[in-house]
Amino acid sequence: MASCGLPTCALRHLHEDCPLRLFGSYTALATPFDEQSQLDMDAWVRMVEAQRSGGSAGIVVGGSTGEGQALEEAELAQLLNVALRYAGNMTVIAGTGHSSTRKTILQTQFARQHGAQAALVVTPPYVRPTQQGLYRHYIEVAERGGLPVILYNVPARTGCDLQPSTVARLAEVESIVGIKEANVAEERLSALLPMVSSRFSLLSGDDATAAQSILAGAQGVVSVASNILPATFRRLCDHALAGNADLVAARMNALMPLLSFLGVESNPIPLKALLASKGLGSDVPRLPLTKLSAEHRLTMEAMLPTLVALEFSAAAELAALSV
């Protein structure tokens, strides 16, 4: 797999002599269920293998896109164990955030016991802590969880906003290695970019603006759409990291119908419908989420040939680079 000029360790497992460095396209994997709402492990293996062959730098297991709050501990363990078996050189990240600091620490320790190489820790939802509360929360998880921590700020879902001043304090902590930022305001990006260092990365948490963020200085994206188009997002990140603005603009224009569709209902409802169309699990999430409304299915079906063509083209580019 071509490295697109990045340090080898940036896309590899965490080793003692190679600290975790986040670059490129990471996929927040959906969790496939069968018609009885049980884990579809055959689909899971195929999804992990598709990410590996598509050149993704890593995967997030049991995050919000993966319906992590609806998973039992034994299910998360099974997903992590199988993902590690098929991930190859991808970094396997577990979603471990809860409203309670204690539960977040325990979930992070549990993920470490089952082989996760980092924890994506969302700001505590619903409870609306102060900035000092958020600081103390992340310090406790970083010190006691046993994994490198990636901060995750998504105010629209959690009801609290991790401010840049707090991120700056947390970025000094050795075991906090980056942030997934889903606040798309330009001033937020401008405030966070000076914190980027050799050990602290800025990843976009918004597919529609990720490429522009990378062109501006971010290191990558944690993507939903790359569940469907892993090679396409890998190449998008390659071009953005290389500063190829014209190529990035053309590729983003081709991606906009998919990105718009993924937002017609709550994530991961549209995504699971697309995955089901590829034979990857049922299109029915676990309650309280429901299957995609019938009114959106014609839109989905109409875009499928274009998605196949986009991914075929990107996969061919990756193959050519590896020769």
C-alpha positions as a Markdown table, in Angstrom:
| # | Residue | x | y | z |
|---|---|---|---|---|
| 1 | Met | 0.0 | 0.0 | 0.0 |
| 2 | Ala | 1.4 | 3.4 | -1.0 |
| 3 | Ser | 2.2 | 5.7 | 1.9 |
| 4 | Cys | 1.6 | 9.0 | 0.1 |
| 5 | Gly | 4.7 | 10.4 | 1.6 |
| 6 | Leu | 3.6 | 10.0 | 5.2 |
| 7 | Pro | 5.7 | 8.4 | 8.0 |
| 8 | Thr | 5.2 | 4.6 | 8.1 |
| 9 | Cys | 4.2 | 4.8 | 11.7 |
| 10 | Ala | 1.4 | 7.2 | 10.9 |
| 11 | Leu | -0.7 | 4.4 | 9.4 |
| 12 | Arg | 0.5 | 1.6 | 11.6 |
| 13 | His | -0.2 | -0.1 | 14.9 |
| 14 | Leu | 1.0 | 1.5 | 18.2 |
| 15 | His | 4.5 | 0.3 | 19.0 |
| 16 | Glu | 6.9 | 1.3 | 21.8 |
| 17 | Asp | 9.3 | 2.8 | 19.2 |
| 18 | Cys | 6.5 | 4.3 | 17.0 |
| 19 | Pro | 4.0 | 6.4 | 18.9 |
| 20 | Leu | 0.5 | 6.6 | 17.5 |
| 21 | Arg | 0.3 | 9.3 | 14.9 |
| 22 | Leu | -3.0 | 9.9 | 13.2 |
| 23 | Phe | -3.0 | 10.7 | 9.4 |
| 24 | Gly | -5.5 | 10.0 | 6.6 |
| 25 | Ser | -8.9 | 8.4 | 6.3 |
| 26 | Tyr | -10.4 | 6.5 | 9.3 |
| 27 | Thr | -13.8 | 4.9 | 9.0 |
| 28 | Ala | -16.4 | 5.0 | 11.8 |
| 29 | Leu | -17.7 | 1.5 | 11.0 |
| 30 | Ala | -21.4 | 0.7 | 11.2 |
| 31 | Thr | -22.2 | -2.5 | 13.1 |
| 32 | Pro | -24.1 | -5.0 | 10.8 |
| 33 | Phe | -27.0 | -6.9 | 12.3 |
| 34 | Asp | -29.0 | -9.7 | 10.8 |
| 35 | Glu | -32.8 | -9.8 | 10.5 |
| 36 | Gln | -33.1 | -10.8 | 14.2 |
| 37 | Ser | -30.9 | -7.9 | 15.3 |
| 38 | Gln | -28.0 | -10.1 | 16.2 |
| 39 | Leu | -24.4 | -9.4 | 15.1 |
| 40 | Asp | -23.8 | -10.4 | 11.5 |
| 41 | Met | -20.2 | -11.4 | 11.8 |
| 42 | Asp | -19.8 | -12.5 | 8.2 |
| 43 | Ala | -20.8 | -9.0 | 7.1 |
| 44 | Trp | -18.4 | -7.6 | 9.7 |
| 45 | Val | -15.5 | -9.5 | 8.4 |
| 46 | Arg | -16.2 | -8.3 | 4.8 |
| 47 | Met | -16.6 | -4.7 | 6.0 |
| 48 | Val | -13.2 | -4.8 | 7.8 |
| 49 | Glu | -11.5 | -6.4 | 4.8 |
| 50 | Ala | -13.0 | -3.8 | 2.5 |
| 51 | Gln | -11.5 | -1.0 | 4.7 |
| 52 | Arg | -8.1 | -2.7 | 4.7 |
| 53 | Ser | -8.1 | -3.3 | 0.9 |
| 54 | Gly | -9.4 | 0.3 | 0.4 |
| 55 | Gly | -6.4 | 1.8 | 2.1 |
| 56 | Ser | -8.0 | 3.2 | 5.3 |
| 57 | Ala | -5.6 | 4.2 | 8.0 |
| 58 | Gly | -7.9 | 2.8 | 10.7 |
| 59 | Ile | -11.4 | 1.9 | 11.8 |
| 60 | Val | -13.5 | 3.0 | 14.8 |
| 61 | Val | -15.4 | 0.1 | 16.4 |
| 62 | Gly | -18.5 | 0.7 | 18.5 |
| 63 | Gly | -18.7 | 4.5 | 18.0 |
| 64 | Ser | -21.9 | 6.4 | 17.4 |
| 65 | Thr | -22.1 | 5.2 | 13.7 |
| 66 | Gly | -21.5 | 1.7 | 15.1 |
| 67 | Glu | -24.5 | 2.1 | 17.5 |
| 68 | Gly | -22.1 | 1.6 | 20.4 |
| 69 | Gln | -24.7 | 2.6 | 23.0 |
| 70 | Ala | -26.9 | -0.3 | 21.8 |
| 71 | Leu | -24.1 | -2.9 | 22.0 |
| 72 | Glu | -23.6 | -5.3 | 24.9 |
| 73 | Glu | -20.1 | -5.6 | 26.3 |
| 74 | Ala | -19.8 | -9.2 | 24.9 |
| 75 | Glu | -20.8 | -7.9 | 21.4 |
| 76 | Leu | -18.1 | -5.1 | 21.5 |
| 77 | Ala | -15.5 | -7.7 | 22.6 |
| 78 | Gln | -16.5 | -9.9 | 19.7 |
| 79 | Leu | -16.4 | -7.0 | 17.2 |
| 80 | Leu | -12.9 | -5.9 | 18.4 |
| 81 | Asn | -11.5 | -9.4 | 18.4 |
| 82 | Val | -12.6 | -10.1 | 14.9 |
| 83 | Ala | -11.6 | -6.7 | 13.6 |
| 84 | Leu | -8.1 | -7.2 | 14.9 |
| 85 | Arg | -7.9 | -10.5 | 13.2 |
| 86 | Tyr | -8.6 | -8.9 | 9.8 |
| 87 | Ala | -7.4 | -5.3 | 10.1 |
| 88 | Gly | -3.9 | -5.9 | 8.9 |
| 89 | Asn | -2.0 | -2.6 | 9.4 |
| 90 | Met | -5.0 | -0.5 | 10.2 |
| 91 | Thr | -5.3 | 1.1 | 13.6 |
| 92 | Val | -8.3 | -0.3 | 15.5 |
| 93 | Ile | -10.0 | 2.4 | 17.6 |
| 94 | Ala | -12.8 | 1.7 | 20.1 |
| 95 | Gly | -15.6 | 4.2 | 20.8 |
| 96 | Thr | -15.6 | 4.3 | 24.6 |
| 97 | Gly | -17.4 | 7.5 | 25.6 |
| 98 | His | -20.2 | 7.6 | 28.2 |
| 99 | Ser | -21.9 | 10.3 | 30.2 |
| 100 | Ser | -20.1 | 9.0 | 33.3 |
| 101 | Thr | -16.4 | 9.4 | 33.7 |
| 102 | Arg | -16.2 | 6.1 | 35.7 |
| 103 | Lys | -18.1 | 4.2 | 33.0 |
| 104 | Thr | -15.9 | 5.7 | 30.3 |
| 105 | Ile | -12.8 | 4.6 | 32.1 |
| 106 | Leu | -14.2 | 1.1 | 32.6 |
| 107 | Gln | -15.2 | 0.9 | 28.9 |
| 108 | Thr | -11.7 | 2.1 | 27.8 |
| 109 | Gln | -10.0 | -0.5 | 30.0 |
| 110 | Phe | -12.4 | -3.1 | 28.6 |
| 111 | Ala | -11.5 | -2.1 | 25.0 |
| 112 | Arg | -7.8 | -2.3 | 25.8 |
| 113 | Gln | -8.2 | -5.8 | 27.2 |
| 114 | His | -9.7 | -6.8 | 23.9 |
| 115 | Gly | -6.9 | -5.4 | 21.8 |
| 116 | Ala | -8.1 | -1.9 | 20.8 |
| 117 | Gln | -5.1 | 0.4 | 20.1 |
| 118 | Ala | -6.8 | 3.7 | 20.9 |
| 119 | Ala | -10.0 | 5.1 | 22.3 |
| 120 | Leu | -12.3 | 7.6 | 20.6 |
| 121 | Val | -13.9 | 9.4 | 23.6 |
| 122 | Val | -16.9 | 11.6 | 22.9 |
| 123 | Thr | -17.7 | 14.5 | 25.2 |
| 124 | Pro | -20.2 | 13.2 | 27.8 |
| 125 | Pro | -23.6 | 13.4 | 26.2 |
| 126 | Tyr | -26.7 | 15.0 | 27.9 |
| 127 | Val | -25.1 | 15.9 | 31.2 |
| 128 | Arg | -23.6 | 19.2 | 29.9 |
| 129 | Pro | -20.4 | 19.5 | 32.0 |
| 130 | Thr | -18.4 | 22.7 | 32.4 |
| 131 | Gln | -15.1 | 23.1 | 30.6 |
| 132 | Gln | -13.3 | 22.3 | 33.8 |
| 133 | Gly | -15.5 | 19.2 | 34.1 |
| 134 | Leu | -14.6 | 18.2 | 30.6 |
| 135 | Tyr | -10.9 | 18.7 | 31.3 |
| 136 | Arg | -11.0 | 16.6 | 34.4 |
| 137 | His | -13.0 | 13.9 | 32.6 |
| 138 | Tyr | -10.4 | 13.5 | 29.8 |
| 139 | Ile | -7.5 | 13.6 | 32.3 |
| 140 | Glu | -9.0 | 10.8 | 34.3 |
| 141 | Val | -9.6 | 8.7 | 31.1 |
| 142 | Ala | -6.2 | 9.4 | 29.8 |
| 143 | Glu | -4.5 | 8.5 | 33.1 |
| 144 | Arg | -6.6 | 5.4 | 34.0 |
| 145 | Gly | -8.0 | 4.0 | 30.7 |
| 146 | Gly | -4.8 | 2.5 | 29.5 |
| 147 | Leu | -5.2 | 3.6 | 25.8 |
| 148 | Pro | -4.2 | 6.6 | 23.8 |
| 149 | Val | -7.2 | 8.9 | 23.8 |
| 150 | Ile | -8.7 | 10.8 | 20.8 |
| 151 | Leu | -11.0 | 13.6 | 21.9 |
| 152 | Tyr | -14.3 | 13.8 | 20.1 |
| 153 | Asn | -16.3 | 17.0 | 19.9 |
| 154 | Val | -19.8 | 16.8 | 18.3 |
| 155 | Pro | -21.9 | 19.5 | 20.0 |
| 156 | Ala | -25.0 | 18.8 | 17.9 |
| 157 | Arg | -25.3 | 15.3 | 19.4 |
| 158 | Thr | -24.0 | 15.8 | 22.9 |
| 159 | Gly | -25.2 | 19.1 | 24.0 |
| 160 | Cys | -21.8 | 20.4 | 25.1 |
| 161 | Asp | -18.9 | 21.9 | 23.2 |
| 162 | Leu | -15.3 | 21.2 | 24.0 |
| 163 | Gln | -13.7 | 24.7 | 23.6 |
| 164 | Pro | -10.3 | 25.2 | 22.0 |
| 165 | Ser | -8.9 | 26.6 | 25.3 |
| 166 | Thr | -9.7 | 23.3 | 26.9 |
| 167 | Val | -8.3 | 21.3 | 24.0 |
| 168 | Ala | -5.1 | 23.3 | 24.3 |
| 169 | Arg | -4.7 | 22.1 | 27.9 |
| 170 | Leu | -5.5 | 18.5 | 27.0 |
| 171 | Ala | -3.2 | 18.5 | 24.0 |
| 172 | Glu | -0.2 | 18.8 | 26.4 |
| 173 | Val | -1.1 | 15.4 | 27.9 |
| 174 | Glu | 1.2 | 12.7 | 26.4 |
| 175 | Ser | -1.6 | 10.0 | 26.1 |
| 176 | Ile | -4.0 | 12.3 | 24.4 |
| 177 | Val | -3.1 | 12.0 | 20.7 |
| 178 | Gly | -5.7 | 14.0 | 18.8 |
| 179 | Ile | -9.2 | 15.3 | 18.4 |
| 180 | Lys | -12.0 | 14.5 | 16.1 |
| 181 | Glu | -13.8 | 17.8 | 15.6 |
| 182 | Ala | -17.3 | 18.0 | 14.2 |
| 183 | Asn | -17.8 | 21.7 | 14.8 |
| 184 | Val | -17.5 | 22.9 | 11.2 |
| 185 | Ala | -17.2 | 26.7 | 12.0 |
| 186 | Glu | -14.1 | 28.2 | 10.3 |
| 187 | Glu | -13.1 | 29.9 | 13.5 |
| 188 | Arg | -13.0 | 26.6 | 15.3 |
| 189 | Leu | -10.6 | 25.1 | 12.7 |
| 190 | Ser | -8.5 | 28.2 | 12.9 |
| 191 | Ala | -8.3 | 28.0 | 16.7 |
| 192 | Leu | -7.4 | 24.3 | 16.7 |
| 193 | Leu | -4.8 | 24.2 | 14.0 |
| 194 | Pro | -2.0 | 25.8 | 16.1 |
| 195 | Met | -2.3 | 22.9 | 18.5 |
| 196 | Val | -1.3 | 20.4 | 15.9 |
| 197 | Ser | 2.1 | 18.9 | 16.7 |
| 198 | Ser | 4.3 | 15.8 | 16.1 |
| 199 | Arg | 2.1 | 14.0 | 18.7 |
| 200 | Phe | -1.3 | 15.7 | 18.5 |
| 201 | Ser | -3.5 | 15.4 | 15.4 |
| 202 | Leu | -6.6 | 17.2 | 14.2 |
| 203 | Leu | -9.1 | 15.0 | 12.4 |
| 204 | Ser | -12.3 | 16.3 | 10.8 |
| 205 | Gly | -15.5 | 14.7 | 12.0 |
| 206 | Asp | -17.6 | 16.1 | 9.1 |
| 207 | Asp | -17.4 | 14.4 | 5.7 |
| 208 | Ala | -18.6 | 17.4 | 3.8 |
| 209 | Thr | -15.9 | 19.8 | 5.0 |
| 210 | Ala | -13.1 | 17.3 | 5.8 |
| 211 | Ala | -11.1 | 17.9 | 2.6 |
| 212 | Gln | -11.1 | 21.6 | 3.1 |
| 213 | Ser | -10.0 | 21.1 | 6.7 |
| 214 | Ile | -7.1 | 18.9 | 5.5 |
| 215 | Leu | -6.1 | 21.4 | 2.9 |
| 216 | Ala | -6.0 | 24.0 | 5.7 |
| 217 | Gly | -3.7 | 21.8 | 7.9 |
| 218 | Ala | -5.8 | 19.1 | 9.5 |
| 219 | Gln | -4.3 | 15.6 | 9.3 |
| 220 | Gly | -7.3 | 13.5 | 8.2 |
| 221 | Val | -10.9 | 12.5 | 8.8 |
| 222 | Val | -13.0 | 10.1 | 10.7 |
| 223 | Ser | -15.6 | 9.4 | 8.1 |
| 224 | Val | -19.1 | 7.9 | 7.8 |
| 225 | Ala | -19.2 | 7.8 | 4.0 |
| 226 | Ser | -16.0 | 5.8 | 3.8 |
| 227 | Asn | -18.0 | 2.8 | 5.0 |
| 228 | Ile | -19.3 | 2.8 | 1.4 |
| 229 | Leu | -16.3 | 4.3 | -0.4 |
| 230 | Pro | -13.1 | 3.5 | 1.5 |
| 231 | Ala | -10.7 | 3.8 | -1.4 |
| 232 | Thr | -12.3 | 7.0 | -2.6 |
| 233 | Phe | -11.8 | 8.6 | 0.8 |
| 234 | Arg | -8.3 | 7.3 | 1.0 |
| 235 | Arg | -7.5 | 9.0 | -2.2 |
| 236 | Leu | -9.4 | 12.2 | -1.3 |
| 237 | Cys | -7.2 | 12.4 | 1.9 |
| 238 | Asp | -4.1 | 11.7 | -0.2 |
| 239 | His | -4.8 | 14.6 | -2.5 |
| 240 | Ala | -5.8 | 17.0 | 0.3 |
| 241 | Leu | -2.7 | 16.1 | 2.3 |
| 242 | Ala | -0.6 | 16.8 | -0.8 |
| 243 | Gly | -2.3 | 20.2 | -1.3 |
| 244 | Asn | -4.0 | 19.2 | -4.6 |
| 245 | Ala | -6.9 | 21.6 | -4.3 |
| 246 | Asp | -8.3 | 21.2 | -7.8 |
| 247 | Leu | -8.4 | 17.4 | -7.6 |
| 248 | Val | -10.0 | 17.7 | -4.1 |
| 249 | Ala | -12.7 | 20.1 | -5.5 |
| 250 | Ala | -13.5 | 17.7 | -8.3 |
| 251 | Arg | -13.8 | 14.7 | -6.1 |
| 252 | Met | -15.9 | 16.5 | -3.5 |
| 253 | Asn | -18.3 | 17.6 | -6.2 |
| 254 | Ala | -18.7 | 13.9 | -7.2 |
| 255 | Leu | -19.3 | 12.9 | -3.5 |
| 256 | Met | -21.9 | 15.5 | -2.6 |
| 257 | Pro | -25.0 | 13.4 | -3.6 |
| 258 | Leu | -23.8 | 10.6 | -1.3 |
| 259 | Leu | -23.0 | 13.0 | 1.5 |
| 260 | Ser | -26.4 | 14.7 | 1.2 |
| 261 | Phe | -28.2 | 11.3 | 1.2 |
| 262 | Leu | -26.4 | 10.3 | 4.4 |
| 263 | Gly | -28.0 | 13.2 | 6.2 |
| 264 | Val | -31.6 | 12.7 | 5.2 |
| 265 | Glu | -32.2 | 10.9 | 8.5 |
| 266 | Ser | -30.2 | 10.3 | 11.7 |
| 267 | Asn | -26.9 | 8.5 | 11.2 |
| 268 | Pro | -26.5 | 5.6 | 10.7 |
| 269 | Ile | -30.0 | 5.0 | 9.2 |
| 270 | Pro | -29.2 | 6.0 | 5.6 |
| 271 | Leu | -25.8 | 4.3 | 5.9 |
| 272 | Lys | -27.3 | 1.0 | 6.9 |
| 273 | Ala | -29.7 | 1.1 | 4.0 |
| 274 | Leu | -26.7 | 1.5 | 1.6 |
| 275 | Leu | -24.8 | -1.3 | 3.3 |
| 276 | Ala | -27.8 | -3.6 | 3.1 |
| 277 | Ser | -28.0 | -2.9 | -0.6 |
| 278 | Lys | -24.5 | -4.3 | -0.8 |
| 279 | Gly | -25.4 | -7.4 | 1.2 |
| 280 | Leu | -23.8 | -6.1 | 4.4 |
| 281 | Gly | -26.3 | -6.7 | 7.2 |
| 282 | Ser | -29.9 | -5.7 | 7.6 |
| 283 | Asp | -31.1 | -2.2 | 6.9 |
| 284 | Val | -32.8 | -2.0 | 10.3 |
| 285 | Pro | -30.8 | -0.5 | 13.2 |
| 286 | Arg | -31.5 | -1.2 | 16.8 |
| 287 | Leu | -34.3 | 0.8 | 18.4 |
| 288 | Pro | -34.8 | 3.6 | 19.0 |
| 289 | Leu | -33.4 | 4.0 | 15.5 |
| 290 | Thr | -35.6 | 2.7 | 12.6 |
| 291 | Lys | -35.1 | 1.7 | 9.0 |
| 292 | Leu | -34.9 | 4.3 | 6.3 |
| 293 | Ser | -38.2 | 5.9 | 5.2 |
| 294 | Ala | -39.5 | 4.6 | 1.9 |
| 295 | Glu | -39.5 | 8.2 | 0.4 |
| 296 | His | -35.7 | 8.1 | 0.3 |
| 297 | Arg | -35.1 | 4.8 | -1.3 |
| 298 | Leu | -35.4 | 5.9 | -4.9 |
| 299 | Thr | -32.7 | 8.5 | -4.3 |
| 300 | Met | -30.5 | 5.8 | -2.8 |
| 301 | Glu | -31.1 | 3.4 | -5.7 |
| 302 | Ala | -30.4 | 6.0 | -8.3 |
| 303 | Met | -26.9 | 6.8 | -6.9 |
| 304 | Leu | -25.7 | 3.2 | -6.6 |
| 305 | Pro | -24.1 | 3.0 | -10.1 |
| 306 | Thr | -22.2 | 6.2 | -9.6 |
| 307 | Leu | -20.9 | 5.0 | -6.2 |
| 308 | Val | -19.6 | 1.8 | -7.8 |
| 309 | Ala | -17.8 | 3.8 | -10.5 |
| 310 | Leu | -16.2 | 6.2 | -8.0 |
| 311 | Glu | -14.9 | 3.4 | -5.8 |
| 312 | Phe | -13.7 | 1.3 | -8.8 |
| 313 | Ser | -11.7 | 4.3 | -10.1 |
| 314 | Ala | -10.1 | 5.1 | -6.7 |
| 315 | Ala | -9.2 | 1.4 | -6.1 |
| 316 | Ala | -7.5 | 1.4 | -9.5 |
| 317 | Glu | -5.5 | 4.4 | -8.5 |
| 318 | Leu | -4.4 | 2.7 | -5.3 |
| 319 | Ala | -3.5 | -0.4 | -7.2 |
| 320 | Ala | -1.4 | 1.6 | -9.7 |
| 321 | Leu | 0.4 | 3.3 | -6.8 |
| 322 | Ser | 1.4 | 0.0 | -5.2 |
| 323 | Val | 3.1 | -1.3 | -8.3 |
